[in-house]
Amino acid sequence: MAEPSTDVYHGQTAGNLLRTYFDAVRPAFLAASILPVLTALAYVHSVSGSLDYWLAFNSLFGIVFIHSAANVLNDFFDSKNGTDAINEQRIYPFSGGSRFIQNGVLSEQQVLVFGLSLLAAGICFGLFIVYATGPVILMIGIIGVLLAVFYSAPPCLSCKGLGDITIVSCFGLLPVTGIVYTQMGLITDDAIWLGLVIGCFASAILWINSIPDIHADKQVGKHTWPARLDKPAAVWMHGVWFIAGFALILLTPLRSAGYFVWLAILPAALACMWLFRGRLALAIPLTLSTHALVCLALVVGFLRA
């Protein structure tokens, strides 16, 4: 897949400008926030037998806008600290940022304004949910927004080795428990376990995407855990996230709805195999596929239940 260029994203028409900004959010990766929402909604339906579709719609769009804002702001702050500019080992489009700044398509200022605009839109959706459901969602939303921004913004949680915990929270615990609360008025134990399971597989995505960035991150003082461990250890640790996710399904009440999840062992095993062989370009998509298959299998399991 070719990196963005001014030949493609020339911005000379309204349609092209719209496409430029749409692609700048890295839409292919929004599944990481959409699928947990759908999984949580399937869980709610299996427990209560009904859904508030209006709240579900607003929750989904709010989370997607916050995720989009986090992607764009990550590009801005990784441009400011220089890691994307010097990243010669990147595997586009999975690592090294969107390249819209580095390839001259958008300026840092344009990316910052765009990211803040997406964040404001996400907050607006969130405030509607707060109005409809109460202060618990306000607390969850505030935590989610702060983590989304400060994952990349100084003091930069990912730079301090806290990126993995942030991903487990933002792509697992917070969206799942938030959705369950907006629909049911309480947070069940199952919702917490479900959030942790999905968070583990989401963190596996972050982990493997960080491996090609190790050299560049080290040079700018971005101390992610893969950068701290170095590549050989980071390769082994990637599989630990898979093991943790599958173990949680097996050891928690979710096992009754998780029979289909074991299908995801195949792409997970293939991802580990290709990663051990140094074929990151194959291992990364398989890691994404594992996360997606786990979520979709849980949806099927909940709906059948």
C-alpha positions as a Markdown table, in Angstrom:
| # | Residue | x | y | z |
|---|---|---|---|---|
| 1 | Met | 0.0 | 0.0 | 0.0 |
| 2 | Ala | 1.4 | 3.3 | -1.1 |
| 3 | Glu | 2.0 | 6.1 | 1.4 |
| 4 | Pro | -0.1 | 9.3 | 1.0 |
| 5 | Ser | 1.2 | 11.9 | -1.4 |
| 6 | Thr | 0.2 | 15.3 | -2.7 |
| 7 | Asp | -0.4 | 13.7 | -6.1 |
| 8 | Val | -3.3 | 11.7 | -4.6 |
| 9 | Tyr | -4.4 | 14.1 | -1.9 |
| 10 | His | -4.1 | 17.4 | -3.7 |
| 11 | Gly | -7.0 | 19.1 | -1.9 |
| 12 | Gln | -8.0 | 21.0 | -5.1 |
| 13 | Thr | -11.6 | 19.9 | -4.9 |
| 14 | Ala | -14.1 | 19.6 | -2.1 |
| 15 | Gly | -14.3 | 15.8 | -2.6 |
| 16 | Asn | -10.6 | 15.4 | -2.5 |
| 17 | Leu | -10.3 | 17.5 | 0.6 |
| 18 | Leu | -13.0 | 15.5 | 2.3 |
| 19 | Arg | -11.2 | 12.3 | 1.3 |
| 20 | Thr | -7.9 | 13.7 | 2.6 |
| 21 | Tyr | -9.3 | 14.3 | 6.1 |
| 22 | Phe | -11.3 | 11.1 | 6.1 |
| 23 | Asp | -8.2 | 9.0 | 5.3 |
| 24 | Ala | -6.1 | 11.0 | 7.8 |
| 25 | Val | -8.0 | 9.4 | 10.7 |
| 26 | Arg | -6.8 | 6.0 | 9.6 |
| 27 | Pro | -10.4 | 4.6 | 9.1 |
| 28 | Ala | -9.2 | 1.0 | 8.6 |
| 29 | Phe | -8.2 | 0.9 | 12.2 |
| 30 | Leu | -11.5 | 2.2 | 13.7 |
| 31 | Ala | -12.7 | -1.4 | 13.9 |
| 32 | Ala | -10.6 | -1.5 | 17.1 |
| 33 | Ser | -13.2 | 0.8 | 18.7 |
| 34 | Ile | -16.3 | -0.3 | 16.7 |
| 35 | Leu | -16.1 | -4.0 | 17.5 |
| 36 | Pro | -15.9 | -3.7 | 21.3 |
| 37 | Val | -19.1 | -1.5 | 21.1 |
| 38 | Leu | -20.9 | -4.1 | 19.0 |
| 39 | Thr | -19.7 | -6.9 | 21.4 |
| 40 | Ala | -21.0 | -5.0 | 24.4 |
| 41 | Leu | -24.3 | -4.4 | 22.7 |
| 42 | Ala | -24.7 | -8.1 | 21.9 |
| 43 | Tyr | -23.9 | -8.9 | 25.6 |
| 44 | Val | -26.6 | -6.5 | 26.7 |
| 45 | His | -29.1 | -7.9 | 24.3 |
| 46 | Ser | -28.3 | -11.4 | 25.6 |
| 47 | Val | -28.9 | -10.4 | 29.2 |
| 48 | Ser | -31.9 | -8.0 | 28.9 |
| 49 | Gly | -33.4 | -9.0 | 25.6 |
| 50 | Ser | -33.6 | -5.4 | 24.3 |
| 51 | Leu | -31.5 | -2.3 | 23.4 |
| 52 | Asp | -31.9 | 1.4 | 23.4 |
| 53 | Tyr | -30.8 | 2.0 | 19.8 |
| 54 | Trp | -30.7 | 5.8 | 20.1 |
| 55 | Leu | -28.2 | 5.5 | 23.0 |
| 56 | Ala | -26.3 | 2.8 | 21.2 |
| 57 | Phe | -26.0 | 5.0 | 18.1 |
| 58 | Asn | -24.7 | 8.0 | 20.0 |
| 59 | Ser | -22.3 | 5.9 | 22.1 |
| 60 | Leu | -20.9 | 4.3 | 18.9 |
| 61 | Phe | -20.3 | 7.7 | 17.2 |
| 62 | Gly | -18.9 | 9.3 | 20.3 |
| 63 | Ile | -16.4 | 6.5 | 20.8 |
| 64 | Val | -15.4 | 6.5 | 17.1 |
| 65 | Phe | -14.9 | 10.2 | 17.1 |
| 66 | Ile | -12.7 | 10.0 | 20.2 |
| 67 | His | -10.7 | 7.2 | 18.6 |
| 68 | Ser | -10.3 | 9.2 | 15.4 |
| 69 | Ala | -9.1 | 12.2 | 17.4 |
| 70 | Ala | -6.6 | 10.0 | 19.2 |
| 71 | Asn | -5.2 | 8.7 | 15.9 |
| 72 | Val | -4.8 | 12.3 | 14.5 |
| 73 | Leu | -3.4 | 13.7 | 17.7 |
| 74 | Asn | -0.9 | 10.8 | 17.8 |
| 75 | Asp | 0.3 | 11.9 | 14.3 |
| 76 | Phe | 0.7 | 15.5 | 15.5 |
| 77 | Phe | 2.7 | 14.6 | 18.7 |
| 78 | Asp | 4.8 | 12.0 | 17.0 |
| 79 | Ser | 5.7 | 14.6 | 14.4 |
| 80 | Lys | 6.6 | 17.1 | 17.1 |
| 81 | Asn | 8.9 | 14.6 | 18.9 |
| 82 | Gly | 10.4 | 13.5 | 15.6 |
| 83 | Thr | 9.8 | 9.7 | 15.8 |
| 84 | Asp | 7.7 | 9.4 | 12.7 |
| 85 | Ala | 10.2 | 11.5 | 10.6 |
| 86 | Ile | 13.2 | 9.2 | 11.4 |
| 87 | Asn | 11.3 | 5.9 | 11.3 |
| 88 | Glu | 13.0 | 4.1 | 8.4 |
| 89 | Gln | 11.8 | 0.7 | 9.6 |
| 90 | Arg | 8.1 | 1.5 | 9.5 |
| 91 | Ile | 5.6 | -0.9 | 7.9 |
| 92 | Tyr | 3.0 | 1.3 | 6.3 |
| 93 | Pro | 0.1 | 1.6 | 7.1 |
| 94 | Phe | 0.5 | -0.2 | 10.4 |
| 95 | Ser | 3.4 | 1.7 | 12.0 |
| 96 | Gly | 5.2 | 5.0 | 11.6 |
| 97 | Gly | 2.0 | 7.1 | 11.6 |
| 98 | Ser | -0.3 | 8.1 | 8.8 |
| 99 | Arg | 2.6 | 9.9 | 7.0 |
| 100 | Phe | 0.2 | 12.8 | 6.1 |
| 101 | Ile | 2.5 | 15.3 | 7.8 |
| 102 | Gln | 5.8 | 13.7 | 6.8 |
| 103 | Asn | 4.8 | 13.5 | 3.1 |
| 104 | Gly | 3.6 | 17.1 | 3.0 |
| 105 | Val | -0.1 | 16.5 | 2.5 |
| 106 | Leu | -1.1 | 18.3 | 5.7 |
| 107 | Ser | 0.7 | 20.6 | 8.0 |
| 108 | Glu | 1.2 | 20.0 | 11.7 |
| 109 | Gln | -1.2 | 22.9 | 12.4 |
| 110 | Gln | -3.9 | 21.4 | 10.2 |
| 111 | Val | -3.5 | 18.0 | 11.9 |
| 112 | Leu | -3.7 | 19.6 | 15.4 |
| 113 | Val | -6.9 | 21.6 | 14.5 |
| 114 | Phe | -8.5 | 18.5 | 12.9 |
| 115 | Gly | -7.7 | 16.3 | 15.9 |
| 116 | Leu | -9.1 | 18.8 | 18.4 |
| 117 | Ser | -12.2 | 19.2 | 16.2 |
| 118 | Leu | -12.8 | 15.4 | 16.2 |
| 119 | Leu | -12.3 | 15.4 | 20.0 |
| 120 | Ala | -14.9 | 18.2 | 20.4 |
| 121 | Ala | -17.4 | 16.2 | 18.3 |
| 122 | Gly | -16.8 | 13.1 | 20.3 |
| 123 | Ile | -17.3 | 15.1 | 23.5 |
| 124 | Cys | -20.6 | 16.4 | 22.2 |
| 125 | Phe | -21.9 | 12.9 | 21.6 |
| 126 | Gly | -20.7 | 12.0 | 25.1 |
| 127 | Leu | -22.5 | 14.9 | 26.7 |
| 128 | Phe | -25.8 | 13.8 | 25.2 |
| 129 | Ile | -25.2 | 10.3 | 26.8 |
| 130 | Val | -24.4 | 12.0 | 30.1 |
| 131 | Tyr | -27.6 | 14.0 | 30.0 |
| 132 | Ala | -29.6 | 10.8 | 29.3 |
| 133 | Thr | -27.9 | 8.4 | 31.8 |
| 134 | Gly | -26.1 | 10.4 | 34.5 |
| 135 | Pro | -22.8 | 11.2 | 36.1 |
| 136 | Val | -21.2 | 7.7 | 36.0 |
| 137 | Ile | -20.9 | 8.0 | 32.2 |
| 138 | Leu | -19.4 | 11.5 | 32.7 |
| 139 | Met | -16.6 | 9.9 | 34.8 |
| 140 | Ile | -16.0 | 7.2 | 32.3 |
| 141 | Gly | -16.0 | 9.7 | 29.5 |
| 142 | Ile | -13.6 | 12.1 | 31.2 |
| 143 | Ile | -11.2 | 9.2 | 31.8 |
| 144 | Gly | -11.5 | 8.0 | 28.2 |
| 145 | Val | -10.8 | 11.5 | 26.8 |
| 146 | Leu | -7.8 | 12.1 | 29.0 |
| 147 | Leu | -6.3 | 8.8 | 28.2 |
| 148 | Ala | -6.9 | 9.3 | 24.4 |
| 149 | Val | -5.2 | 12.7 | 24.5 |
| 150 | Phe | -2.3 | 12.0 | 26.9 |
| 151 | Tyr | -1.5 | 8.7 | 25.3 |
| 152 | Ser | 0.5 | 10.8 | 22.9 |
| 153 | Ala | 0.5 | 14.3 | 24.4 |
| 154 | Pro | 3.0 | 15.2 | 27.1 |
| 155 | Pro | 3.7 | 13.7 | 29.5 |
| 156 | Cys | 2.9 | 10.9 | 26.9 |
| 157 | Leu | 1.7 | 7.8 | 28.6 |
| 158 | Ser | 3.0 | 5.6 | 25.9 |
| 159 | Cys | 6.5 | 7.2 | 26.3 |
| 160 | Lys | 6.4 | 6.2 | 30.0 |
| 161 | Gly | 5.6 | 2.5 | 29.4 |
| 162 | Leu | 1.9 | 3.0 | 30.2 |
| 163 | Gly | 0.6 | 2.7 | 26.6 |
| 164 | Asp | -0.5 | -0.9 | 27.0 |
| 165 | Ile | -2.6 | -0.2 | 30.1 |
| 166 | Thr | -4.1 | 2.7 | 28.3 |
| 167 | Ile | -5.1 | 0.5 | 25.3 |
| 168 | Val | -6.6 | -2.1 | 27.5 |
| 169 | Ser | -8.7 | 0.6 | 29.1 |
| 170 | Cys | -9.6 | 2.6 | 26.0 |
| 171 | Phe | -10.3 | -0.3 | 23.7 |
| 172 | Gly | -11.7 | -2.7 | 26.3 |
| 173 | Leu | -12.7 | -1.8 | 29.8 |
| 174 | Leu | -14.1 | 1.8 | 29.2 |
| 175 | Pro | -16.1 | 1.2 | 26.1 |
| 176 | Val | -17.6 | -2.1 | 27.2 |
| 177 | Thr | -18.5 | -1.0 | 30.7 |
| 178 | Gly | -19.7 | 2.3 | 29.4 |
| 179 | Ile | -22.0 | 0.7 | 26.9 |
| 180 | Val | -23.4 | -1.7 | 29.4 |
| 181 | Tyr | -24.1 | 1.1 | 31.9 |
| 182 | Thr | -25.8 | 3.3 | 29.3 |
| 183 | Gln | -28.1 | 0.4 | 28.4 |
| 184 | Met | -28.6 | -1.3 | 31.7 |
| 185 | Gly | -28.0 | 1.3 | 34.4 |
| 186 | Leu | -25.3 | -0.8 | 36.1 |
| 187 | Ile | -21.9 | -2.4 | 35.4 |
| 188 | Thr | -22.0 | -6.2 | 35.7 |
| 189 | Asp | -19.0 | -8.4 | 36.6 |
| 190 | Asp | -19.3 | -10.0 | 33.1 |
| 191 | Ala | -18.9 | -6.5 | 31.5 |
| 192 | Ile | -15.6 | -6.0 | 33.3 |
| 193 | Trp | -14.3 | -9.4 | 32.3 |
| 194 | Leu | -15.5 | -8.8 | 28.7 |
| 195 | Gly | -13.6 | -5.5 | 28.7 |
| 196 | Leu | -10.4 | -7.1 | 29.9 |
| 197 | Val | -10.6 | -9.9 | 27.3 |
| 198 | Ile | -11.1 | -7.4 | 24.4 |
| 199 | Gly | -8.5 | -5.1 | 25.9 |
| 200 | Cys | -5.9 | -7.9 | 25.8 |
| 201 | Phe | -6.4 | -8.5 | 22.1 |
| 202 | Ala | -6.4 | -4.8 | 21.4 |
| 203 | Ser | -3.1 | -4.4 | 23.3 |
| 204 | Ala | -1.6 | -7.2 | 21.1 |
| 205 | Ile | -2.3 | -4.9 | 18.1 |
| 206 | Leu | -0.5 | -1.9 | 19.8 |
| 207 | Trp | 2.4 | -4.2 | 20.8 |
| 208 | Ile | 3.1 | -5.6 | 17.4 |
| 209 | Asn | 2.7 | -2.3 | 15.7 |
| 210 | Ser | 5.3 | -0.8 | 18.1 |
| 211 | Ile | 7.9 | -3.4 | 17.1 |
| 212 | Pro | 8.9 | -1.8 | 13.8 |
| 213 | Asp | 9.1 | 1.6 | 15.7 |
| 214 | Ile | 11.6 | 0.4 | 18.3 |
| 215 | His | 14.7 | 2.0 | 16.8 |
| 216 | Ala | 13.0 | 5.4 | 16.1 |
| 217 | Asp | 11.3 | 5.4 | 19.5 |
| 218 | Lys | 14.6 | 4.8 | 21.3 |
| 219 | Gln | 16.2 | 7.7 | 19.4 |
| 220 | Val | 13.7 | 10.2 | 20.6 |
| 221 | Gly | 13.3 | 8.9 | 24.1 |
| 222 | Lys | 9.9 | 7.3 | 23.6 |
| 223 | His | 10.2 | 4.4 | 26.0 |
| 224 | Thr | 7.4 | 2.0 | 25.0 |
| 225 | Trp | 7.7 | -1.5 | 26.5 |
| 226 | Pro | 8.8 | -3.0 | 23.2 |
| 227 | Ala | 11.5 | -0.3 | 23.1 |
| 228 | Arg | 12.5 | -1.1 | 26.6 |
| 229 | Leu | 12.7 | -4.9 | 26.0 |
| 230 | Asp | 14.2 | -4.6 | 22.6 |
| 231 | Lys | 13.1 | -6.7 | 19.6 |
| 232 | Pro | 13.8 | -10.3 | 20.6 |
| 233 | Ala | 12.0 | -10.1 | 23.9 |
| 234 | Ala | 9.2 | -7.9 | 22.4 |
| 235 | Val | 8.5 | -10.6 | 19.8 |
| 236 | Trp | 8.0 | -13.2 | 22.6 |
| 237 | Met | 5.9 | -10.9 | 24.7 |
| 238 | His | 3.4 | -10.3 | 21.8 |
| 239 | Gly | 2.1 | -13.8 | 22.3 |
| 240 | Val | 1.6 | -13.2 | 26.0 |
| 241 | Trp | -1.3 | -10.8 | 25.2 |
| 242 | Phe | -3.0 | -13.6 | 23.2 |
| 243 | Ile | -2.5 | -16.1 | 26.0 |
| 244 | Ala | -3.9 | -13.6 | 28.5 |
| 245 | Gly | -7.0 | -13.0 | 26.4 |
| 246 | Phe | -7.8 | -16.6 | 25.7 |
| 247 | Ala | -7.1 | -17.5 | 29.4 |
| 248 | Leu | -9.5 | -14.8 | 30.6 |
| 249 | Ile | -12.2 | -16.3 | 28.4 |
| 250 | Leu | -11.5 | -19.8 | 29.7 |
| 251 | Leu | -11.4 | -18.8 | 33.4 |
| 252 | Thr | -14.3 | -16.4 | 33.6 |
| 253 | Pro | -18.1 | -16.7 | 33.1 |
| 254 | Leu | -17.6 | -15.7 | 29.5 |
| 255 | Arg | -16.7 | -19.2 | 28.5 |
| 256 | Ser | -20.4 | -20.1 | 28.1 |
| 257 | Ala | -20.6 | -17.6 | 25.2 |
| 258 | Gly | -17.0 | -18.0 | 24.0 |
| 259 | Tyr | -17.0 | -21.3 | 22.2 |
| 260 | Phe | -16.6 | -19.6 | 18.8 |
| 261 | Val | -13.7 | -17.6 | 20.1 |
| 262 | Trp | -11.4 | -20.6 | 19.9 |
| 263 | Leu | -11.5 | -20.2 | 16.1 |
| 264 | Ala | -9.3 | -17.1 | 16.7 |
| 265 | Ile | -6.5 | -19.3 | 17.9 |
| 266 | Leu | -5.6 | -20.0 | 14.2 |
| 267 | Pro | -4.8 | -16.4 | 13.2 |
| 268 | Ala | -3.2 | -15.8 | 16.6 |
| 269 | Ala | -0.9 | -18.8 | 16.1 |
| 270 | Leu | -0.1 | -17.7 | 12.5 |
| 271 | Ala | 0.6 | -14.2 | 13.7 |
| 272 | Cys | 3.1 | -15.5 | 16.3 |
| 273 | Met | 4.7 | -17.8 | 13.7 |
| 274 | Trp | 5.3 | -15.1 | 11.2 |
| 275 | Leu | 6.5 | -12.7 | 13.8 |
| 276 | Phe | 9.1 | -15.2 | 15.0 |
| 277 | Arg | 10.2 | -15.5 | 11.4 |
| 278 | Gly | 10.6 | -11.7 | 11.1 |
| 279 | Arg | 7.6 | -11.4 | 8.7 |
| 280 | Leu | 6.0 | -8.4 | 10.4 |
| 281 | Ala | 4.0 | -7.5 | 7.3 |
| 282 | Leu | 2.2 | -10.8 | 7.6 |
| 283 | Ala | 2.0 | -10.9 | 11.4 |
| 284 | Ile | 0.4 | -7.5 | 11.9 |
| 285 | Pro | -2.7 | -8.1 | 9.7 |
| 286 | Leu | -3.1 | -11.5 | 11.4 |
| 287 | Thr | -3.1 | -9.8 | 14.8 |
| 288 | Leu | -5.8 | -7.4 | 13.6 |
| 289 | Ser | -7.7 | -10.4 | 12.3 |
| 290 | Thr | -7.4 | -12.2 | 15.7 |
| 291 | His | -8.9 | -9.2 | 17.5 |
| 292 | Ala | -11.7 | -8.9 | 15.0 |
| 293 | Leu | -12.5 | -12.6 | 15.1 |
| 294 | Val | -12.6 | -12.7 | 18.9 |
| 295 | Cys | -15.1 | -9.8 | 19.0 |
| 296 | Leu | -17.3 | -11.2 | 16.2 |
| 297 | Ala | -17.2 | -14.7 | 17.8 |
| 298 | Leu | -18.3 | -13.2 | 21.1 |
| 299 | Val | -21.1 | -11.3 | 19.3 |
| 300 | Val | -22.3 | -14.6 | 17.8 |
| 301 | Gly | -22.0 | -16.4 | 21.1 |
| 302 | Phe | -24.0 | -13.7 | 22.9 |
| 303 | Leu | -26.7 | -13.6 | 20.3 |
| 304 | Arg | -27.1 | -17.4 | 20.3 |
| 305 | Ala | -27.4 | -17.3 | 24.1 |
